[in-house]
Amino acid sequence: METWRFINTDYNDGFYNMAVDEAILNSVIEGKSPPAIRFYKWNPPAVTLGYFQRADREIDQELCHAKGIQVVRRLTGGRAILHDKELTYSIAVSEKEKQVSGSIIESYLKISRALVKGLGGFGIEVEMMARPCKEKGSAACFDAPSWHEIVWQGRKLVGSAQTRKHGCLLQHGSIPMALDVELLFSLLKISNNQAKQRLKENFRKKAVALEEILGKEIDCWDLAKALAEGFSQTFNIHVRWDALTREEEVNAITLRETKYSQSTWNNGTTNIPRP
């Protein structure tokens, strides 16, 4: 039975969280780490943008700054997510590992099965979206479930995104404890107020958070352990709880300062190659 690293880095800011995901991915690419799954949280709150989005086009950055909300661009695609009261997972692994092998859609399916198993063990019965949503949504994630994303009674619970680099994949996803829809849509650049209101109401109908489902506050650490068990059972792996290596910590700090906290990265104004 293979052993995978499971890492809990708890609360960090958005620049560092994105830097750590890339640092762990680099360790896997370089053969210095076995497959790794990380769980983490956000302090202060942050908006992450998909790789192909630009902060100056999608987000009211002045309002974000006034509210103490960071804005950071991800390595992965997709749309904007407000990270506040949530647990986030990330997985870095070689594409050749049987647990995630295949196309992007196939690997999404395999990872989603593990998440569904873990959420079920936590007492939340969810299912995978059977087909992509074709409705046009806003710049925000969670208003358009797509292939193999996880829904509860038809409403999106887990929003995930993936990228691949040098034969390895990075997938990370948001599992919200609660959703602040008013705050999210106040941050999005949508010039037409009527359109904004319509999109906001659509979002409320299509997205859900754990505390609404369970009717109580959630212990994120208990949820992380349930998800770890879901991965262990679904992937038939042994879980080894671990910490970042010293090299990963140094790499993450460097990436935070030179990349993820920089406006050139977050606004997509430099010719940075696609990861």
Accessible surface in RSA format (square Angstrom, percent):
REM  Atomic radii and reference values for relative SASA: ProtOr
REM  Chains: A
REM  Algorithm: Lee & Richards
REM  Probe-radius: 1.40
REM  Slices: 20
REM RES _ NUM      All-atoms   Total-Side   Main-Chain    Non-polar    All polar
REM                ABS   REL    ABS   REL    ABS   REL    ABS   REL    ABS   REL
RES MET A   1   162.15  84.0  80.17  53.1  81.98 195.2  79.13  67.3  83.02 110.0
RES GLU A   2    60.65  34.8  50.62  38.3  10.03  23.9  44.15  85.4  16.49  13.5
RES THR A   3    53.16  37.8  41.08  41.7  12.07  28.8  22.18  29.8  30.98  46.8
RES TRP A   4     0.03   0.0   0.03   0.0   0.00   0.0   0.03   0.0   0.00   0.0
RES ARG A   5     4.69   2.0   4.69   2.4   0.00   0.0   3.08   4.2   1.61   1.0
RES PHE A   6     0.00   0.0   0.00   0.0   0.00   0.0   0.00   0.0   0.00   0.0
RES ILE A   7     0.69   0.4   0.69   0.5   0.00   0.0   0.69   0.5   0.00   0.0
RES ASN A   8    62.45  43.1  38.64  37.3  23.81  57.3   6.65  16.0  55.80  53.9
RES THR A   9    26.27  18.7  10.78  10.9  15.49  36.9  17.66  23.7   8.61  13.0
RES ASP A  10    64.94  45.5  64.79  64.5   0.15   0.4  22.34  52.6  42.60  42.5
RES TYR A  11   117.01  54.6  99.97  56.9  17.04  44.3  62.32  46.8  54.70  67.4
RES ASN A  12    38.07  26.3  31.25  30.2   6.82  16.4   7.20  17.3  30.88  29.8
RES ASP A  13    25.60  17.9  21.02  20.9   4.58  10.8   7.59  17.9  18.00  18.0
RES GLY A  14     0.00   0.0   0.00   N/A   0.00   0.0   0.00   0.0   0.00   0.0
RES PHE A  15    31.74  15.9  31.74  19.7   0.00   0.0  31.74  19.2   0.00   0.0
RES TYR A  16    39.26  18.3  39.26  22.3   0.00   0.0  26.55  19.9  12.71  15.7
RES ASN A  17     0.00   0.0   0.00   0.0   0.00   0.0   0.00   0.0   0.00   0.0
RES MET A  18     6.52   3.4   4.90   3.2   1.63   3.9   3.86   3.3   2.67   3.5
RES ALA A  19     0.00   0.0   0.00   0.0   0.00   0.0   0.00   0.0   0.00   0.0
RES VAL A  20     0.16   0.1   0.16   0.1   0.00   0.0   0.16   0.1   0.00   0.0
RES ASP A  21     2.20   1.5   1.25   1.2   0.94   2.2   2.06   4.8   0.14   0.1
RES GLU A  22     8.78   5.0   8.78   6.6   0.00   0.0   0.00   0.0   8.78   7.2
RES ALA A  23     0.98   0.9   0.58   0.9   0.40   0.9   0.58   0.8   0.40   1.1
RES ILE A  24     4.64   2.6   4.64   3.5   0.00   0.0   4.64   3.3   0.00   0.0
RES LEU A  25     0.11   0.1   0.11   0.1   0.00   0.0   0.11   0.1   0.00   0.0
RES ASN A  26    26.92  18.6  26.38  25.5   0.54   1.3   6.34  15.3  20.58  19.9
RES SER A  27    10.89   9.2   9.88  13.2   1.01   2.3   1.85   3.9   9.04  12.7
RES VAL A  28    14.23   9.4   5.59   5.1   8.64  20.8   5.59   4.9   8.64  23.4
RES ILE A  29    47.14  26.8  21.88  16.3  25.26  60.9  22.43  16.2  24.71  67.1
RES GLU A  30   101.41  58.2  67.87  51.3  33.53  79.8  37.74  73.0  63.67  52.0
RES GLY A  31    66.59  82.1   0.00   N/A  66.59  82.1  32.16  88.2  34.43  77.1
RES LYS A  32   124.17  60.6  87.64  53.8  36.54  87.0  69.47  62.5  54.70  58.3
RES SER A  33    12.33  10.4   1.37   1.8  10.96  25.2   3.95   8.4   8.38  11.7
RES PRO A  34    51.32  37.4  41.70  38.0   9.62  35.0  50.34  41.6   0.98   6.1
RES PRO A  35    13.44   9.8  13.44  12.3   0.00   0.0  13.44  11.1   0.00   0.0
RES ALA A  36     1.73   1.6   0.33   0.5   1.40   3.2   0.41   0.6   1.32   3.5
RES ILE A  37     0.00   0.0   0.00   0.0   0.00   0.0   0.00   0.0   0.00   0.0
RES ARG A  38     1.40   0.6   1.01   0.5   0.39   0.9   1.01   1.4   0.39   0.2
RES PHE A  39     0.29   0.1   0.29   0.2   0.00   0.0   0.29   0.2   0.00   0.0
RES TYR A  40     0.70   0.3   0.27   0.2   0.43   1.1   0.43   0.3   0.27   0.3
RES LYS A  41    32.30  15.8  32.30  19.8   0.00   0.0   7.43   6.7  24.87  26.5
RES TRP A  42     5.94   2.4   0.28   0.1   5.67  13.3   0.28   0.1   5.67   9.2
RES ASN A  43    95.81  66.1  86.50  83.6   9.31  22.4   5.95  14.3  89.86  86.9
RES PRO A  44    47.18  34.4  47.04  42.9   0.14   0.5  47.18  39.0   0.00   0.0
RES PRO A  45    35.14  25.6  35.14  32.0   0.00   0.0  35.14  29.0   0.00   0.0
RES ALA A  46     0.00   0.0   0.00   0.0   0.00   0.0   0.00   0.0   0.00   0.0
RES VAL A  47     0.02   0.0   0.02   0.0   0.00   0.0   0.02   0.0   0.00   0.0
RES THR A  48     0.14   0.1   0.14   0.1   0.00   0.0   0.14   0.2   0.00   0.0
RES LEU A  49     0.00   0.0   0.00   0.0   0.00   0.0   0.00   0.0   0.00   0.0
RES GLY A  50     0.00   0.0   0.00   N/A   0.00   0.0   0.00   0.0   0.00   0.0
RES TYR A  51    12.11   5.7  10.51   6.0   1.60   4.2   7.87   5.9   4.25   5.2
RES PHE A  52   153.06  76.6 120.91  74.9  32.14  83.6 126.30  76.6  26.75  76.6
RES GLN A  53    18.19  10.2  15.50  11.3   2.70   6.4  13.47  28.7   4.73   3.6
RES ARG A  54    64.70  27.2  62.79  32.0   1.91   4.5  16.94  23.2  47.76  28.9
RES ALA A  55     0.01   0.0   0.01   0.0   0.00   0.0   0.01   0.0   0.00   0.0
RES ASP A  56    50.89  35.6  43.18  43.0   7.71  18.2  22.14  52.1  28.75  28.7
RES ARG A  57   160.08  67.2 140.44  71.6  19.64  46.8  50.56  69.1 109.52  66.4
RES GLU A  58    41.72  24.0  40.89  30.9   0.84   2.0   0.86   1.7  40.86  33.4
RES ILE A  59     0.24   0.1   0.07   0.1   0.17   0.4   0.07   0.1   0.17   0.5
RES ASP A  60    50.26  35.2  49.79  49.6   0.47   1.1   7.54  17.7  42.72  42.6
RES GLN A  61    68.17  38.1  61.08  44.6   7.08  16.9  23.54  50.1  44.62  33.8
RES GLU A  62   149.48  85.8 139.51 105.5   9.97  23.7  57.65 111.5  91.83  75.0
RES LEU A  63    52.38  29.2  48.56  34.7   3.82   9.6  51.73  36.3   0.65   1.7
RES CYS A  64     1.22   0.9   1.22   1.4   0.00   0.0   1.22   3.1   0.00   0.0
RES HIS A  65   157.43  86.0 142.42  99.0  15.01  38.4  94.56  97.4  62.88  73.2
RES ALA A  66    82.45  75.8  41.75  64.4  40.70  92.6  50.76  71.5  31.69  83.9
RES LYS A  67   107.65  52.5  75.89  46.6  31.76  75.6  34.58  31.1  73.07  77.8
RES GLY A  68    41.96  51.7   0.00   N/A  41.96  51.7  37.58 103.1   4.38   9.8
RES ILE A  69    11.30   6.4   4.31   3.2   6.99  16.8   5.14   3.7   6.17  16.7
RES GLN A  70    32.69  18.3  26.82  19.6   5.87  14.0  18.49  39.4  14.20  10.8
RES VAL A  71    17.68  11.6   9.74   8.8   7.94  19.1   9.74   8.5   7.94  21.5
RES VAL A  72     0.00   0.0   0.00   0.0   0.00   0.0   0.00   0.0   0.00   0.0
RES ARG A  73    14.50   6.1  14.50   7.4   0.00   0.0   0.00   0.0  14.50   8.8
RES ARG A  74     8.40   3.5   8.40   4.3   0.00   0.0   5.65   7.7   2.75   1.7
RES LEU A  75     5.32   3.0   3.91   2.8   1.41   3.5   3.91   2.7   1.41   3.8
RES THR A  76     0.00   0.0   0.00   0.0   0.00   0.0   0.00   0.0   0.00   0.0
RES GLY A  77    13.72  16.9   0.00   N/A  13.72  16.9  13.27  36.4   0.45   1.0
RES GLY A  78    52.60  64.9   0.00   N/A  52.60  64.9  30.97  85.0  21.63  48.4
RES ARG A  79    66.78  28.0  64.54  32.9   2.25   5.4  33.93  46.4  32.86  19.9
RES ALA A  80     0.43   0.4   0.00   0.0   0.43   1.0   0.00   0.0   0.43   1.1
RES ILE A  81    16.52   9.4  14.59  10.9   1.93   4.6  16.52  11.9   0.00   0.0
RES LEU A  82    23.38  13.0   8.37   6.0  15.01  37.7   8.37   5.9  15.01  40.4
RES HIS A  83     6.86   3.7   6.86   4.8   0.00   0.0   6.80   7.0   0.06   0.1
RES ASP A  84    60.93  42.7  54.17  53.9   6.76  16.0   8.46  19.9  52.47  52.3
RES LYS A  85    92.75  45.2  85.24  52.3   7.51  17.9  69.75  62.8  23.00  24.5
RES GLU A  86     5.93   3.4   2.89   2.2   3.05   7.3   1.10   2.1   4.83   3.9
RES LEU A  87     4.89   2.7   4.89   3.5   0.00   0.0   4.89   3.4   0.00   0.0
RES THR A  88     3.87   2.8   3.87   3.9   0.00   0.0   3.87   5.2   0.00   0.0
RES TYR A  89     0.00   0.0   0.00   0.0   0.00   0.0   0.00   0.0   0.00   0.0
RES SER A  90     4.83   4.1   4.38   5.8   0.46   1.1   0.15   0.3   4.68   6.6
RES ILE A  91     0.27   0.2   0.00   0.0   0.27   0.7   0.26   0.2   0.02   0.0
RES ALA A  92     2.52   2.3   1.84   2.8   0.68   1.5   1.84   2.6   0.68   1.8
RES VAL A  93     0.00   0.0   0.00   0.0   0.00   0.0   0.00   0.0   0.00   0.0
RES SER A  94    31.70  26.8  31.38  41.9   0.32   0.7  23.11  49.2   8.59  12.0
RES GLU A  95    48.91  28.1  44.84  33.9   4.06   9.7  11.89  23.0  37.02  30.2
RES LYS A  96   190.09  92.7 162.50  99.7  27.59  65.7 112.01 100.8  78.08  83.2
RES GLU A  97    38.65  22.2  34.29  25.9   4.36  10.4   6.85  13.2  31.80  26.0
RES LYS A  98   139.39  68.0 128.37  78.8  11.02  26.2 103.31  93.0  36.08  38.4
RES GLN A  99    11.75   6.6   4.38   3.2   7.37  17.5  10.61  22.6   1.14   0.9
RES VAL A 100     0.44   0.3   0.00   0.0   0.44   1.1   0.00   0.0   0.44   1.2
RES SER A 101    34.74  29.4  33.51  44.7   1.23   2.8  18.98  40.4  15.76  22.1
RES GLY A 102    38.06  46.9   0.00   N/A  38.06  46.9  25.21  69.2  12.85  28.8
RES SER A 103    59.07  49.9  45.57  60.8  13.50  31.1  50.95 108.5   8.12  11.4
RES ILE A 104    85.12  48.4  82.08  61.1   3.04   7.3  82.08  59.1   3.04   8.3
RES ILE A 105    86.07  49.0  85.39  63.6   0.68   1.6  85.61  61.7   0.45   1.2
RES GLU A 106    86.49  49.7  85.78  64.9   0.71   1.7  28.95  56.0  57.54  47.0
RES SER A 107     0.00   0.0   0.00   0.0   0.00   0.0   0.00   0.0   0.00   0.0
RES TYR A 108    32.90  15.4  32.90  18.7   0.00   0.0  21.31  16.0  11.59  14.3
RES LEU A 109    40.07  22.3  40.07  28.7   0.00   0.0  40.07  28.1   0.00   0.0
RES LYS A 110    54.20  26.4  53.29  32.7   0.91   2.2  37.54  33.8  16.66  17.7
RES ILE A 111     0.00   0.0   0.00   0.0   0.00   0.0   0.00   0.0   0.00   0.0
RES SER A 112     4.34   3.7   4.34   5.8   0.00   0.0   0.00   0.0   4.34   6.1
RES ARG A 113   118.95  49.9 113.37  57.8   5.58  13.3  31.29  42.8  87.66  53.1
RES ALA A 114     0.00   0.0   0.00   0.0   0.00   0.0   0.00   0.0   0.00   0.0
RES LEU A 115     1.59   0.9   1.59   1.1   0.00   0.0   1.59   1.1   0.00   0.0
RES VAL A 116    36.66  24.1  35.45  32.1   1.21   2.9  35.45  30.8   1.21   3.3
RES LYS A 117   105.23  51.3  95.32  58.5   9.91  23.6  45.20  40.7  60.03  63.9
RES GLY A 118     0.96   1.2   0.00   N/A   0.96   1.2   0.96   2.6   0.00   0.0
RES LEU A 119     0.00   0.0   0.00   0.0   0.00   0.0   0.00   0.0   0.00   0.0
RES GLY A 120    25.53  31.5   0.00   N/A  25.53  31.5  13.84  38.0  11.70  26.2
RES GLY A 121    69.36  85.5   0.00   N/A  69.36  85.5  34.80  95.5  34.56  77.4
RES PHE A 122    48.31  24.2  29.22  18.1  19.09  49.7  34.49  20.9  13.82  39.6
RES GLY A 123    52.35  64.6   0.00   N/A  52.35  64.6  31.19  85.6  21.16  47.4
RES ILE A 124     1.46   0.8   0.00   0.0   1.46   3.5   1.46   1.1   0.00   0.0
RES GLU A 125   136.26  78.2 122.81  92.9  13.46  32.0  66.78 129.2  69.48  56.7
RES VAL A 126    19.74  13.0   0.12   0.1  19.62  47.3   3.36   2.9  16.39  44.4
RES GLU A 127   101.97  58.5  98.28  74.4   3.68   8.8  33.56  64.9  68.41  55.9
RES MET A 128    55.82  28.9  38.05  25.2  17.77  42.3  38.05  32.4  17.77  23.5
RES MET A 129    45.36  23.5  42.82  28.3   2.54   6.0  36.94  31.4   8.42  11.2
RES ALA A 130    70.75  65.1  49.90  77.0  20.85  47.4  59.02  83.1  11.73  31.1
RES ARG A 131   156.99  65.9 156.99  80.0   0.00   0.0  49.18  67.2 107.81  65.3
RES PRO A 132    37.34  27.2  33.27  30.3   4.06  14.8  33.27  27.5   4.06  25.3
RES CYS A 133    34.58  26.2   9.35  10.4  25.23  59.3   7.65  19.4  26.93  29.0
RES LYS A 134   183.87  89.7 145.62  89.3  38.24  91.1 113.80 102.4  70.06  74.6
RES GLU A 135   107.93  62.0  93.01  70.4  14.92  35.5  43.97  85.0  63.97  52.2
RES LYS A 136   196.38  95.8 166.36 102.1  30.02  71.5 116.48 104.8  79.90  85.1
RES GLY A 137    19.69  24.3   0.00   N/A  19.69  24.3   1.79   4.9  17.90  40.1
RES SER A 138     9.08   7.7   0.00   0.0   9.08  20.9   6.85  14.6   2.23   3.1
RES ALA A 139    24.01  22.1  13.72  21.2  10.29  23.4  19.17  27.0   4.84  12.8
RES ALA A 140     0.13   0.1   0.13   0.2   0.00   0.0   0.13   0.2   0.00   0.0
RES CYS A 141    15.32  11.6  13.66  15.2   1.66   3.9   0.53   1.4  14.78  15.9
RES PHE A 142     5.70   2.9   5.70   3.5   0.00   0.0   5.70   3.5   0.00   0.0
RES ASP A 143     2.41   1.7   0.52   0.5   1.89   4.5   0.09   0.2   2.32   2.3
RES ALA A 144    16.63  15.3  10.31  15.9   6.32  14.4  10.31  14.5   6.32  16.8
RES PRO A 145     5.40   3.9   5.32   4.8   0.09   0.3   5.32   4.4   0.09   0.5
RES SER A 146    47.03  39.7  47.03  62.8   0.00   0.0  27.80  59.2  19.23  26.9
RES TRP A 147   102.55  41.2  98.83  47.8   3.72   8.7  86.48  46.1  16.07  26.1
RES HIS A 148    28.59  15.6  28.56  19.9   0.03   0.1  19.57  20.2   9.01  10.5
RES GLU A 149    11.05   6.3   7.97   6.0   3.09   7.3   5.03   9.7   6.02   4.9
RES ILE A 150     1.72   1.0   1.48   1.1   0.24   0.6   1.48   1.1   0.24   0.6
RES VAL A 151     3.93   2.6   3.90   3.5   0.03   0.1   3.90   3.4   0.03   0.1
RES TRP A 152    47.82  19.2  47.44  23.0   0.38   0.9  35.49  18.9  12.33  20.0
RES GLN A 153   138.93  77.7 101.69  74.3  37.24  88.7  45.27  96.4  93.67  71.0
RES GLY A 154    48.06  59.3   0.00   N/A  48.06  59.3  29.30  80.4  18.76  42.0
RES ARG A 155    53.20  22.3  53.20  27.1   0.00   0.0  21.68  29.6  31.52  19.1
RES LYS A 156     5.94   2.9   5.94   3.6   0.00   0.0   0.00   0.0   5.94   6.3
RES LEU A 157     0.00   0.0   0.00   0.0   0.00   0.0   0.00   0.0   0.00   0.0
RES VAL A 158     2.06   1.4   1.49   1.3   0.57   1.4   1.49   1.3   0.57   1.6
RES GLY A 159     0.71   0.9   0.00   N/A   0.71   0.9   0.10   0.3   0.61   1.4
RES SER A 160    19.68  16.6   5.62   7.5  14.05  32.4   4.02   8.6  15.66  21.9
RES ALA A 161    11.21  10.3   9.56  14.7   1.66   3.8  10.99  15.5   0.23   0.6
RES GLN A 162    16.30   9.1   0.79   0.6  15.51  36.9   0.79   1.7  15.51  11.8
RES THR A 163     6.01   4.3   2.00   2.0   4.01   9.6   4.01   5.4   2.00   3.0
RES ARG A 164    53.37  22.4  37.94  19.3  15.44  36.8  27.61  37.7  25.76  15.6
RES LYS A 165    45.69  22.3  40.34  24.8   5.34  12.7  26.17  23.6  19.52  20.8
RES HIS A 166   143.86  78.6 104.87  72.9  38.99  99.7  77.10  79.5  66.76  77.7
RES GLY A 167    40.76  50.3   0.00   N/A  40.76  50.3  28.64  78.6  12.12  27.1
RES CYS A 168     7.54   5.7   7.52   8.4   0.02   0.1   0.00   0.0   7.54   8.1
RES LEU A 169     0.16   0.1   0.16   0.1   0.00   0.0   0.16   0.1   0.00   0.0
RES LEU A 170     1.83   1.0   1.83   1.3   0.00   0.0   1.83   1.3   0.00   0.0
RES GLN A 171     0.76   0.4   0.76   0.6   0.00   0.0   0.00   0.0   0.76   0.6
RES HIS A 172     9.63   5.3   8.09   5.6   1.54   3.9   7.73   8.0   1.89   2.2
RES GLY A 173     4.14   5.1   0.00   N/A   4.14   5.1   3.91  10.7   0.23   0.5
RES SER A 174     1.90   1.6   1.19   1.6   0.71   1.6   0.23   0.5   1.67   2.3
RES ILE A 175     0.00   0.0   0.00   0.0   0.00   0.0   0.00   0.0   0.00   0.0
RES PRO A 176     3.77   2.7   3.77   3.4   0.00   0.0   3.77   3.1   0.00   0.0
RES MET A 177     2.38   1.2   2.38   1.6   0.00   0.0   2.38   2.0   0.00   0.0
RES ALA A 178    43.07  39.6  31.56  48.7  11.51  26.2  33.82  47.6   9.24  24.5
RES LEU A 179    58.14  32.4  29.11  20.8  29.04  73.0  31.20  21.9  26.94  72.5
RES ASP A 180    74.37  52.1  60.23  60.0  14.14  33.4  22.84  53.8  51.53  51.4
RES VAL A 181    13.80   9.1  10.05   9.1   3.76   9.1  10.77   9.4   3.03   8.2
RES GLU A 182    92.81  53.3  88.58  67.0   4.23  10.1  53.66 103.8  39.14  32.0
RES LEU A 183    33.06  18.4  28.45  20.4   4.61  11.6  32.60  22.9   0.46   1.2
RES LEU A 184    10.39   5.8  10.39   7.4   0.00   0.0  10.39   7.3   0.00   0.0
RES PHE A 185     0.54   0.3   0.41   0.3   0.13   0.3   0.54   0.3   0.00   0.0
RES SER A 186    43.56  36.8  29.38  39.2  14.18  32.7  35.09  74.7   8.46  11.9
RES LEU A 187     0.04   0.0   0.04   0.0   0.00   0.0   0.04   0.0   0.00   0.0
RES LEU A 188     3.55   2.0   0.35   0.2   3.21   8.1   0.35   0.2   3.21   8.6
RES LYS A 189   111.78  54.5  82.44  50.6  29.35  69.9  54.59  49.1  57.20  60.9
RES ILE A 190    33.85  19.3  21.90  16.3  11.95  28.8  25.44  18.3   8.40  22.8
RES SER A 191   120.23 101.6  80.19 107.0  40.04  92.2  59.02 125.7  61.20  85.7
RES ASN A 192    82.95  57.2  75.02  72.5   7.94  19.1  25.09  60.4  57.86  55.9
RES ASN A 193   119.53  82.4 109.26 105.6  10.27  24.7  31.37  75.5  88.16  85.2
RES GLN A 194   147.17  82.3 139.08 101.6   8.09  19.3  47.71 101.6  99.46  75.4
RES ALA A 195    18.60  17.1  18.49  28.5   0.11   0.2  18.49  26.0   0.11   0.3
RES LYS A 196    40.16  19.6  40.16  24.6   0.00   0.0  16.07  14.5  24.09  25.7
RES GLN A 197    87.37  48.9  86.86  63.5   0.50   1.2  43.78  93.2  43.59  33.1
RES ARG A 198   155.22  65.2 147.17  75.0   8.05  19.2  74.74 102.1  80.48  48.8
RES LEU A 199    30.40  16.9  29.95  21.4   0.46   1.1  29.97  21.0   0.43   1.2
RES LYS A 200    23.24  11.3  23.24  14.3   0.00   0.0   0.49   0.4  22.75  24.2
RES GLU A 201    70.28  40.3  70.04  53.0   0.24   0.6  33.72  65.2  36.55  29.8
RES ASN A 202    36.67  25.3  33.96  32.8   2.72   6.5  12.28  29.5  24.40  23.6
RES PHE A 203     2.73   1.4   2.73   1.7   0.00   0.0   2.73   1.7   0.00   0.0
RES ARG A 204    91.38  38.4  81.57  41.6   9.81  23.4  40.24  55.0  51.14  31.0
RES LYS A 205   150.47  73.4 133.41  81.9  17.07  40.6  84.42  76.0  66.05  70.4
RES LYS A 206    35.71  17.4  35.21  21.6   0.50   1.2  34.49  31.0   1.22   1.3
RES ALA A 207     2.46   2.3   0.25   0.4   2.21   5.0   0.25   0.4   2.21   5.8
RES VAL A 208     0.31   0.2   0.00   0.0   0.31   0.8   0.31   0.3   0.00   0.0
RES ALA A 209     4.26   3.9   4.05   6.2   0.22   0.5   4.05   5.7   0.22   0.6
RES LEU A 210     0.00   0.0   0.00   0.0   0.00   0.0   0.00   0.0   0.00   0.0
RES GLU A 211    31.84  18.3  27.05  20.5   4.79  11.4  11.66  22.5  20.18  16.5
RES GLU A 212   104.21  59.8  74.91  56.7  29.30  69.8  45.74  88.5  58.47  47.7
RES ILE A 213    31.30  17.8   7.15   5.3  24.15  58.2   7.33   5.3  23.97  65.0
RES LEU A 214    53.19  29.6  27.38  19.6  25.82  64.9  31.11  21.8  22.09  59.4
RES GLY A 215    66.91  82.5   0.00   N/A  66.91  82.5  34.47  94.6  32.44  72.6
RES LYS A 216   134.29  65.5 121.27  74.4  13.03  31.0  76.04  68.4  58.25  62.0
RES GLU A 217   139.51  80.1 120.80  91.4  18.71  44.5  40.22  77.8  99.29  81.1
RES ILE A 218    22.07  12.6   0.81   0.6  21.26  51.2   3.77   2.7  18.30  49.7
RES ASP A 219    79.11  55.4  65.92  65.6  13.20  31.2  26.99  63.5  52.12  52.0
RES CYS A 220    19.14  14.5  14.65  16.3   4.49  10.6   3.27   8.3  15.87  17.1
RES TRP A 221   103.78  41.6  99.71  48.3   4.07   9.5  86.26  46.0  17.52  28.4
RES ASP A 222    65.07  45.6  60.70  60.4   4.37  10.3  14.70  34.6  50.37  50.2
RES LEU A 223     0.00   0.0   0.00   0.0   0.00   0.0   0.00   0.0   0.00   0.0
RES ALA A 224     1.51   1.4   1.51   2.3   0.00   0.0   1.51   2.1   0.00   0.0
RES LYS A 225    95.16  46.4  88.22  54.1   6.94  16.5  48.61  43.8  46.55  49.6
RES ALA A 226    19.36  17.8   9.06  14.0  10.29  23.4  17.15  24.1   2.21   5.9
RES LEU A 227     0.01   0.0   0.00   0.0   0.01   0.0   0.00   0.0   0.01   0.0
RES ALA A 228     4.52   4.2   4.52   7.0   0.00   0.0   4.52   6.4   0.00   0.0
RES GLU A 229    89.96  51.6  88.20  66.7   1.76   4.2  36.86  71.3  53.10  43.4
RES GLY A 230     1.43   1.8   0.00   N/A   1.43   1.8   1.15   3.1   0.28   0.6
RES PHE A 231     0.00   0.0   0.00   0.0   0.00   0.0   0.00   0.0   0.00   0.0
RES SER A 232    23.63  20.0  20.91  27.9   2.72   6.3   1.30   2.8  22.34  31.3
RES GLN A 233    96.17  53.8  67.05  49.0  29.12  69.3  33.38  71.0  62.80  47.6
RES THR A 234    54.76  38.9  22.28  22.6  32.47  77.4  27.69  37.2  27.07  40.9
RES PHE A 235     9.64   4.8   4.59   2.8   5.04  13.1   7.47   4.5   2.17   6.2
RES ASN A 236    93.39  64.4  87.01  84.1   6.38  15.4  23.85  57.4  69.55  67.2
RES ILE A 237     1.38   0.8   0.00   0.0   1.38   3.3   0.00   0.0   1.38   3.7
RES HIS A 238    99.81  54.5  97.58  67.8   2.23   5.7  57.71  59.5  42.10  49.0
RES VAL A 239    30.13  19.8  17.14  15.5  12.98  31.3  17.14  14.9  12.98  35.2
RES ARG A 240    99.77  41.9  95.83  48.8   3.95   9.4  51.58  70.5  48.20  29.2
RES TRP A 241   102.73  41.2  76.71  37.1  26.02  61.1  58.48  31.2  44.25  71.8
RES ASP A 242    47.14  33.0  29.17  29.0  17.97  42.5   6.96  16.4  40.17  40.1
RES ALA A 243    67.65  62.2  60.94  94.0   6.71  15.3  63.72  89.7   3.93  10.4
RES LEU A 244    23.59  13.1   9.31   6.7  14.28  35.9   9.31   6.5  14.28  38.4
RES THR A 245    64.05  45.6  56.22  57.0   7.83  18.7  61.02  82.0   3.03   4.6
RES ARG A 246   169.41  71.1 159.45  81.3   9.96  23.7  75.29 102.9  94.12  57.0
RES GLU A 247    93.09  53.4  85.23  64.5   7.87  18.7  47.59  92.1  45.50  37.1
RES GLU A 248     1.89   1.1   1.00   0.8   0.89   2.1   1.38   2.7   0.51   0.4
RES GLU A 249    59.53  34.2  59.53  45.0   0.00   0.0   8.35  16.1  51.18  41.8
RES VAL A 250    68.75  45.2  67.97  61.5   0.78   1.9  68.57  59.6   0.17   0.5
RES ASN A 251    43.92  30.3  39.17  37.9   4.75  11.4  13.85  33.3  30.07  29.1
RES ALA A 252     0.10   0.1   0.10   0.1   0.00   0.0   0.10   0.1   0.00   0.0
RES ILE A 253    90.93  51.7  90.93  67.7   0.00   0.0  90.93  65.5   0.00   0.0
RES THR A 254    68.86  49.0  64.35  65.2   4.51  10.7  49.60  66.6  19.27  29.1
RES LEU A 255    23.65  13.2  23.65  16.9   0.00   0.0  23.65  16.6   0.00   0.0
RES ARG A 256    54.68  23.0  54.68  27.9   0.00   0.0  12.55  17.2  42.13  25.5
RES GLU A 257    87.07  50.0  80.57  61.0   6.50  15.5  36.00  69.6  51.07  41.7
RES THR A 258    94.22  67.0  67.70  68.6  26.52  63.2  63.02  84.7  31.20  47.2
RES LYS A 259    37.63  18.4  35.29  21.7   2.34   5.6  22.90  20.6  14.73  15.7
RES TYR A 260     0.77   0.4   0.77   0.4   0.00   0.0   0.10   0.1   0.66   0.8
RES SER A 261    34.92  29.5  12.83  17.1  22.09  50.9   9.89  21.1  25.03  35.1
RES GLN A 262    73.59  41.1  72.46  53.0   1.12   2.7   9.67  20.6  63.91  48.5
RES SER A 263    74.50  63.0  63.90  85.3  10.60  24.4  37.50  79.9  37.00  51.8
RES THR A 264    63.41  45.1  63.01  63.9   0.40   1.0  47.00  63.1  16.41  24.8
RES TRP A 265     2.96   1.2   2.95   1.4   0.01   0.0   2.95   1.6   0.01   0.0
RES ASN A 266    10.52   7.3  10.52  10.2   0.00   0.0   5.06  12.2   5.46   5.3
RES ASN A 267    24.58  17.0  24.58  23.8   0.00   0.0   0.16   0.4  24.42  23.6
RES GLY A 268    24.12  29.7   0.00   N/A  24.12  29.7   4.27  11.7  19.86  44.5
RES THR A 269    79.27  56.4  43.03  43.6  36.24  86.4  44.46  59.7  34.81  52.6
RES THR A 270    60.89  43.3  45.35  46.0  15.54  37.0  50.22  67.5  10.67  16.1
RES ASN A 271   160.31 110.5 127.35 123.1  32.95  79.3  39.99  96.3 120.31 116.3
RES ILE A 272    56.56  32.2  42.19  31.4  14.37  34.6  43.56  31.4  13.00  35.3
RES PRO A 273   110.41  80.5  94.73  86.3  15.69  57.0 106.35  87.8   4.07  25.3
RES ARG A 274    99.42  41.7  73.17  37.3  26.25  62.5  49.12  67.1  50.30  30.5
RES PRO A 275    30.69  22.4   4.08   3.7  26.61  96.7  19.85  16.4  10.84  67.4
END  Absolute sums over single chains surface
CHAIN  1 A    12020.7       9572.6       2448.1       6307.9       5712.8
END  Absolute sums over all chains
TOTAL         12020.7       9572.6       2448.1       6307.9       5712.8
